[in-house]
Amino acid sequence: MKKQKGLLIVGTVLLSMLLTACGTQEKKEASSNDKIQVMTTFYPMYEFTKQVVGNKGHVDLLIPAGTEPHDFEPSAKDLAKISDSDVFVYNSPELETWTDNLTDTIDTKKTEIIQASKNIPLMEGAEHTHEEAHDHDGEEHEEHGHDHELDPHVWLDPVLAIKEVETIRDQLSKKYPEDKATFEKNAESYIDELKAVDQEYQTAFKDAKEKTFVTQHAAFGYLAKQYGLTQEAIAGISPDQEPSPSRLSELKHYVEDHQVKVIYFEENASSKVAETLSKETGVKLDVLNPLESLTDKQIKNGENYLSVMRENLTALKESIH
């Protein structure tokens, strides 16, 4: 009888331990599930959203590092990732052109869709965006990638980046009012850092005499407008657009006439046209990063939107003086 009573006590203790363990696991899972699951399209949207969300959610990146966001088309698996998220953040239909039909496949009652550039009037694309492209034989052919009538690169202007952060903050606060105070505090802290970058750009260029720079593709129009600069782009809004021979000839004369010191290219896109122009004019090359993606290595090295914008500023100072 004592033996049976002892076994009963041991069994009760084991059952109690098992139930406690299960309860702890359930609490962990519940805690994990309580976090807001956010899917973002490309790097700036990821960075801005992550800064606002903080520890209230888990933010993911849909378009992997090294992938050109202008050309990205989501797979069925990608669409499923968006559907499974609580929130989806993108820049604009001018860049992520595939988002036009997103509401046909995504349950907007479950997944909040945030367009970060919603409150920003977009400029028309650069003058040469729609130029006909030519192959090496001079034959006309269709351009690859998407054709942009409006310029989507608002994130490269720190002042407009602030507007995107504010839109993300406000939309998240509307969906999760209980976390509004956290979102506002996080956003305020990050906006202060963006304002500091803006001030650095203002100081660098306010007394500049030469304000023209030549870049690989027309990504810096908003930045140029904000600080009174002039962007001369080799290609159009998409980096894979190739200029016609007449455009290249025009640029060669432009570089020579304006005594341009630097031609800027991008590490994540083909730089062959910029290299050709550099060789023909004897002008050196440097990097100007459109921040459409950061490599895993860059992120691991601690690089982010703020540090790259400062690197861009240092590079631009070689042309703007």
C-alpha positions as CSV (number, residue, x, y, z in Angstrom):
1,M,0.0,0.0,0.0
2,K,2.8,2.4,0.9
3,K,4.5,1.4,-2.4
4,Q,1.4,2.3,-4.4
5,K,1.0,5.5,-2.4
6,G,4.6,6.4,-3.2
7,L,4.1,5.7,-6.9
8,L,1.0,7.8,-6.9
9,I,2.9,10.7,-5.4
10,V,5.8,10.3,-7.9
11,G,3.2,10.2,-10.8
12,T,1.5,13.3,-9.5
13,V,4.8,15.2,-9.3
14,L,5.8,14.1,-12.8
15,L,2.4,15.1,-14.2
16,S,2.7,18.4,-12.5
17,M,6.2,19.0,-13.9
18,L,5.0,18.0,-17.4
19,L,2.0,20.4,-17.2
20,T,4.3,23.2,-15.9
21,A,6.7,22.6,-18.8
22,C,3.9,22.6,-21.3
23,G,2.5,25.8,-19.8
24,T,5.9,27.4,-20.0
25,Q,6.3,26.3,-23.7
26,E,2.8,27.6,-24.5
27,K,3.7,31.0,-22.8
28,K,6.9,31.2,-24.9
29,E,4.9,30.4,-28.1
30,A,2.2,32.9,-27.1
31,S,4.9,35.5,-26.4
32,S,6.5,34.9,-29.8
33,N,3.1,35.0,-31.5
34,D,2.2,38.2,-29.7
35,K,5.0,40.0,-31.7
36,I,3.8,41.8,-34.8
37,Q,5.0,40.0,-37.9
38,V,6.0,42.6,-40.6
39,M,7.1,41.9,-44.1
40,T,8.9,44.7,-46.0
41,T,9.9,44.8,-49.7
42,F,13.5,46.1,-49.9
43,Y,16.2,47.5,-47.7
44,P,15.1,51.1,-46.9
45,M,11.6,49.9,-46.1
46,Y,13.1,47.2,-43.8
47,E,15.3,49.7,-42.0
48,F,12.7,52.4,-41.5
49,T,10.1,49.9,-40.3
50,K,12.5,48.1,-38.0
51,Q,13.4,51.4,-36.4
52,V,9.7,52.2,-35.7
53,V,8.6,48.7,-34.6
54,G,11.5,48.1,-32.2
55,N,11.0,45.1,-29.9
56,K,7.2,45.0,-30.6
57,G,7.6,43.0,-33.7
58,H,9.7,40.9,-36.1
59,V,10.6,42.6,-39.4
60,D,11.5,40.6,-42.5
61,L,12.9,41.5,-45.9
62,L,11.1,40.1,-49.0
63,I,13.6,41.1,-51.7
64,P,17.0,39.5,-50.9
65,A,20.3,41.4,-50.9
66,G,21.8,41.8,-54.3
67,T,18.4,41.5,-56.1
68,E,17.4,44.5,-58.2
69,P,14.1,45.8,-56.7
70,H,13.1,47.4,-60.0
71,D,13.0,44.0,-61.7
72,F,11.7,41.9,-58.8
73,E,8.5,39.8,-59.4
74,P,7.1,37.9,-56.4
75,S,6.7,34.1,-56.5
76,A,3.7,32.3,-55.1
77,K,5.9,31.6,-52.0
78,D,6.6,35.4,-51.6
79,L,2.9,36.2,-51.8
80,A,2.3,33.6,-49.2
81,K,4.8,35.3,-46.9
82,I,3.0,38.6,-47.3
83,S,-0.4,36.9,-46.6
84,D,1.0,35.3,-43.4
85,S,2.2,38.7,-42.1
86,D,0.3,41.1,-39.9
87,V,1.7,44.1,-41.8
88,F,3.2,44.6,-45.3
89,V,5.3,47.7,-46.0
90,Y,6.4,48.8,-49.5
91,N,7.6,52.1,-51.0
92,S,5.3,52.8,-54.0
93,P,3.6,51.1,-57.0
94,E,6.2,53.0,-59.1
95,L,9.0,50.8,-57.8
96,E,7.2,47.7,-56.6
97,T,4.9,47.7,-59.7
98,W,3.5,44.3,-58.8
99,T,1.7,45.7,-55.7
100,D,-1.0,47.2,-58.0
101,N,-2.9,44.0,-57.8
102,L,-1.9,42.9,-54.3
103,T,-5.4,43.5,-52.8
104,D,-6.7,40.9,-55.2
105,T,-4.7,38.2,-53.4
106,I,-4.1,39.5,-49.9
107,D,-6.8,39.7,-47.2
108,T,-6.4,43.3,-46.1
109,K,-8.5,42.7,-43.0
110,K,-5.8,40.4,-41.8
111,T,-2.7,42.1,-43.3
112,E,-2.3,45.8,-43.1
113,I,-0.8,47.2,-46.3
114,I,1.4,50.3,-45.8
115,Q,2.6,52.4,-48.7
116,A,5.4,54.4,-47.2
117,S,5.5,57.1,-49.9
118,K,1.7,57.7,-49.7
119,N,2.0,61.3,-48.5
120,I,4.8,62.3,-50.9
121,P,4.1,63.8,-54.3
122,L,6.3,61.9,-56.8
123,M,8.3,63.7,-59.5
124,E,8.2,62.8,-63.1
125,G,11.0,60.4,-64.2
126,A,14.3,61.8,-65.5
127,E,14.4,63.3,-69.0
128,H,16.1,60.3,-70.5
129,T,14.1,57.6,-68.8
130,H,12.1,56.7,-71.9
131,E,14.9,57.0,-74.4
132,E,15.1,54.1,-76.8
133,A,17.7,51.6,-75.9
134,H,20.1,50.2,-78.5
135,D,22.1,47.0,-78.7
136,H,25.7,46.9,-79.8
137,D,24.8,46.9,-83.5
138,G,22.7,50.0,-83.1
139,E,19.5,48.1,-83.5
140,E,16.6,49.2,-81.4
141,H,15.2,46.8,-78.9
142,E,12.8,46.7,-76.0
143,E,14.2,47.7,-72.6
144,H,14.4,45.2,-69.8
145,G,12.9,45.9,-66.5
146,H,10.0,48.2,-65.6
147,D,9.2,51.5,-67.2
148,H,8.7,54.2,-64.6
149,E,6.7,57.4,-65.4
150,L,7.3,58.7,-61.9
151,D,10.5,58.6,-59.9
152,P,10.2,56.3,-56.9
153,H,13.6,57.1,-55.2
154,V,12.2,59.3,-52.4
155,W,14.2,57.4,-49.7
156,L,17.4,59.0,-50.9
157,D,16.3,62.4,-49.6
158,P,16.7,62.4,-45.8
159,V,13.8,64.8,-45.5
160,L,11.4,62.5,-47.5
161,A,12.8,59.5,-45.6
162,I,11.4,61.2,-42.5
163,K,8.0,61.4,-44.1
164,E,8.1,57.7,-44.9
165,V,9.1,56.9,-41.3
166,E,6.1,59.1,-40.1
167,T,3.7,57.3,-42.4
168,I,4.9,53.9,-41.2
169,R,4.6,55.1,-37.6
170,D,1.1,56.5,-38.1
171,Q,-0.3,53.4,-39.9
172,L,1.2,51.0,-37.3
173,S,-0.2,53.2,-34.5
174,K,-3.7,53.0,-36.1
175,K,-3.6,49.2,-36.4
176,Y,-2.0,48.7,-32.9
177,P,-3.1,51.6,-30.7
178,E,-1.9,49.9,-27.6
179,D,1.7,50.2,-28.9
180,K,1.3,53.7,-30.2
181,A,3.5,55.3,-27.5
182,T,6.4,52.9,-28.3
183,F,6.1,53.5,-32.1
184,E,6.1,57.3,-31.5
185,K,9.1,57.1,-29.2
186,N,11.1,54.9,-31.5
187,A,10.2,57.0,-34.6
188,E,11.2,60.2,-32.8
189,S,14.6,58.8,-31.9
190,Y,15.2,57.7,-35.5
191,I,13.9,60.9,-37.0
192,D,16.4,62.9,-34.9
193,E,19.2,60.8,-36.6
194,L,17.7,61.5,-40.0
195,K,17.5,65.2,-39.2
196,A,21.2,65.1,-38.3
197,V,22.1,63.6,-41.7
198,D,19.9,66.2,-43.5
199,Q,21.8,69.0,-41.6
200,E,25.1,67.5,-42.7
201,Y,24.0,67.6,-46.4
202,Q,22.7,71.2,-46.0
203,T,26.0,72.4,-44.5
204,A,28.1,70.6,-47.1
205,F,26.3,72.1,-50.1
206,K,24.9,75.5,-49.1
207,D,27.8,77.5,-50.4
208,A,28.8,75.2,-53.3
209,K,29.7,76.8,-56.6
210,E,29.8,73.6,-58.7
211,K,26.6,71.7,-58.1
212,T,26.5,69.1,-60.9
213,F,27.2,65.4,-60.5
214,V,27.1,62.5,-63.1
215,T,25.6,59.2,-61.9
216,Q,24.9,55.8,-63.3
217,H,21.1,55.9,-63.0
218,A,18.6,58.6,-62.2
219,A,18.1,57.6,-58.5
220,F,19.2,60.9,-56.9
221,G,16.6,63.4,-58.3
222,Y,14.9,64.0,-54.9
223,L,18.2,64.4,-53.1
224,A,19.4,66.8,-55.8
225,K,16.2,68.9,-55.6
226,Q,16.4,69.0,-51.8
227,Y,19.9,70.5,-51.8
228,G,19.9,72.5,-54.9
229,L,22.1,70.1,-56.9
230,T,21.9,68.9,-60.6
231,Q,21.9,65.2,-61.4
232,E,23.0,64.2,-64.8
233,A,22.2,60.5,-65.2
234,I,23.7,58.0,-67.7
235,A,20.7,55.8,-67.6
236,G,17.1,56.3,-66.6
237,I,15.1,55.5,-63.5
238,S,16.0,51.7,-63.8
239,P,19.7,50.9,-63.6
240,D,19.5,48.3,-66.3
241,Q,18.4,50.9,-68.9
242,E,21.2,51.5,-71.4
243,P,21.7,54.9,-73.0
244,S,21.7,55.3,-76.8
245,P,25.0,56.2,-78.5
246,S,23.8,59.7,-79.0
247,R,23.1,60.1,-75.3
248,L,26.6,58.8,-74.5
249,S,28.1,61.3,-76.9
250,E,26.1,64.0,-75.3
251,L,27.3,63.0,-71.8
252,K,30.9,62.9,-73.0
253,H,30.7,66.5,-74.1
254,Y,28.8,67.4,-70.9
255,V,31.6,65.9,-68.7
256,E,34.2,67.7,-70.7
257,D,32.4,71.1,-70.9
258,H,31.6,71.1,-67.1
259,Q,35.0,69.8,-66.1
260,V,33.3,66.9,-64.2
261,K,35.8,65.3,-61.8
262,V,33.9,62.1,-60.9
263,I,31.5,59.7,-62.5
264,Y,29.5,57.7,-60.0
265,F,28.6,54.0,-60.4
266,E,26.8,51.4,-58.3
267,E,28.3,48.3,-56.8
268,N,25.1,46.3,-57.2
269,A,24.5,47.0,-60.9
270,S,26.5,46.7,-64.1
271,S,29.0,49.6,-64.3
272,K,30.2,49.0,-67.8
273,V,28.6,52.2,-69.3
274,A,30.0,54.3,-66.5
275,E,33.4,52.7,-67.0
276,T,33.3,53.4,-70.8
277,L,32.4,57.0,-70.1
278,S,35.2,57.2,-67.6
279,K,37.8,55.9,-70.0
280,E,36.7,58.2,-72.8
281,T,36.8,61.3,-70.7
282,G,39.7,60.4,-68.3
283,V,37.5,61.1,-65.3
284,K,37.8,58.8,-62.2
285,L,35.0,56.6,-60.9
286,D,33.5,56.5,-57.4
287,V,30.6,54.7,-55.8
288,L,27.2,56.4,-55.1
289,N,24.9,54.0,-53.4
290,P,21.2,54.2,-54.2
291,L,20.5,52.0,-51.1
292,E,18.2,49.7,-53.0
293,S,19.8,46.8,-51.1
294,L,22.7,46.2,-48.7
295,T,24.7,42.9,-48.9
296,D,24.7,40.5,-46.0
297,K,28.4,41.5,-45.5
298,Q,27.5,45.2,-45.3
299,I,24.8,44.5,-42.7
300,K,27.1,42.3,-40.6
301,N,29.7,45.0,-40.7
302,G,27.2,47.4,-39.1
303,E,26.4,49.4,-42.2
304,N,22.9,50.9,-42.4
305,Y,20.9,53.7,-44.0
306,L,22.5,56.4,-42.0
307,S,26.1,55.3,-42.5
308,V,25.6,54.8,-46.3
309,M,24.0,58.2,-46.7
310,R,27.1,59.7,-45.0
311,E,29.3,57.7,-47.3
312,N,27.3,59.1,-50.3
313,L,27.8,62.6,-48.9
314,T,31.6,62.1,-48.7
315,A,31.6,60.8,-52.3
316,L,29.4,63.7,-53.5
317,K,31.8,66.3,-52.0
318,E,34.3,65.3,-54.7
319,S,32.0,66.7,-57.3
320,I,30.1,69.4,-55.4
321,H,32.4,72.1,-54.2
